[in-house]
């Protein structure tokens, strides 16, 4: 990376548990910690998963201390009360220190069990209070076993400059691990490794409706005059998430410049930042426009409605919808003429438009969107292959419009892509209505064409 | 484990990629391979993730060969065409063999690119055809980079008895990795390690509607006379998945005994085996009963419909549904009297029943189920706290029935639990109708009460 060990100290993650090696449990801790440590300017060099045996843990610790020398090794798992939890013992033996029962930890434990109706602490749980001599206890707000911190072996002072690594022992339960990391480890790392590189300035921009390659083309020109701005593309069925990052002292200012430069290019596709869903963005645009929304779904079978109503407070925008899976319901509930279905088939522009119009008027909405398509795996034809989806969009008093798309992927992926397309269309429509042009939302309607 | 190395050969997994160490990508390959190898009677001793640098990969390979001596090490990632993919180079250097361009691989690659409209193979992609001398090429049915197999270093014969490990190199793209594992690696392992312990006999039973602790209580009595039967409980929002496993020579017979003994206890809750969804089970029960199904959803907003229509071929059972999110639609589309809504509120037994009755008659179904509840986080009250959900079930000509449940969790979890409950109710109803009592499906209606 071209930076010194002090600026970006090495880190190793060691996740412990037989169930990780049999595939019974998926290790979510390693990925979470890797991201958290990277964001704190640590250089994560290795992730190692081993079983619960003491010998295995000790063997892995030898490697971890070498690979993370002068930095930090974080161990997760094996801190529970049962006899197969051996991480405490392995670490104590590895560092050649004794395990001592810590009265303060014991008292917290006993209180915890009293609260849950136990008169005495179950004997096995006393094991949790055994702490390697010299270790610092890190409180666990979510569970019984506290986190533990052991200074680097070469120094004994707790600073990161020793020949070994500072060790953190955290429980394997993800909620407990994260709570201790946020509540204690982060602060301890700041104290132990004060000279770290400033973490990169990072901004997440979520987009939909444009493939990664085109997005990269759009951004290249905007960002060329701004060296040092790194953009990562994370494509998924929901669209492409962009991670803008800049390192160095002027990072926040340079990041702001980059976002400003990219703003117009991203505008037709951007729907929000980290944690914003396309459904939230569509709802917010409708809310700004003062619109209520109805849906008419065939091949997605309710998925669009489900995505919208997953957002708390969606009821002020969403009226409801019709799942017109059977063609008879397209006629009975949405008023699609039988002749239209016969002449064009259910997967067609006229039927999509008629569904949207029916939903808009019958459900009393300000905007209605419809979806009808061939999600597969069966049902495709030469003219309407699997992945063909028609959409209709209706506003009272305006002509109904139809659009077609051809989506790749499995049945589920085609359905999810169709939902994402519908959400994007509704959002753009509401933003273009003008009333909804919120701060920072520039709409270039010319670019808003189906790809 | 008490078994010799030959019976349960050691295995190490080595996943490669900078993005694993920064948390940008979650490693799903390690868990998948760990389970697959465990099921094939390998003893997975360690999972190691390192970055893309050649030096890092070689360092990890030294460890992997020691830890998996006499067994197998599987590497994933770093086989792509770009220059930062260095796994081939690292392995060749580690084993001190040359990389040679393989004409057969090159021809497959060129054909693949011709099919995609390229006149010539892009130069970088020729890197994919470079194969370490002595390696066996394993075809990749899903992508460009083939898998590679290198014999154990101590023997050169390809048998697992050498001092090093047999190495398999697989692409990091999960679909490609899995396809090569299923298509080639599994067979190669059978040839290379013929004397392995018979894999345990395993059966997955999926249940819903009963918590893990009660299920364990039910099973304990049935399974007590059958030592050696191991049951793992994997709870999720969708219910509890049971993994029955038995090791040893008489494993299949003992497993069959266990499943027979547990059959009655599990019957009200079991909806299928590995890979079966509760939606599929409900659809199949309706299909057997000759019923067509309609849904009326309020708080789930289309999620029940989406789950049902996620199943290919669901259109022969699912008519469709109404997403009656706004109370006005409950009246307009489902015929729920306004007076009923006013007197009891939307989250009530009378309204749930009226929604189901309206869906059944207006949508022309043989069975209709309704959901209305408080999914939160807002909207709860003392009498109807967040998590309270009412269900209605209607069959033409029979009295409509209502049920209430109180679900824990987040908004999304409450909605998913509600959908799961509705699916279970529909399935039980269709099975009880008698016409649908399929082979092996015993229904104890007495136990079919809400918990």
Interface residues (C-beta under 8 A of the other chain):
Chain A: X20 X21 X22 X23 X24 X26 X27 X28 X30 X31 X32 X33 X34 X35 X36 X38 X44 X45 X46 X47 X48 X49 X50 X51 X56 X60 X63 X232 X234 X243 X295 X297 X299 X300 X301 X302 X303 X304 X305 X306 X308 X309 X310 X312 X313 X314 X315 X318 X319 X320 X321 X322 X323 X324 X325 X326 X328 X329 X332 X333 X362 X363 X364 X376 X377 X378 X411 X412 X415
Chain B: X20 X21 X22 X23 X24 X26 X27 X28 X30 X31 X32 X33 X34 X35 X36 X38 X44 X45 X46 X47 X48 X49 X50 X51 X56 X60 X63 X232 X295 X297 X299 X300 X301 X302 X303 X304 X305 X306 X308 X309 X310 X312 X313 X314 X315 X318 X319 X320 X321 X322 X323 X324 X325 X326 X328 X329 X332 X333 X362 X363 X364 X376 X377 X378 X411 X412 X415
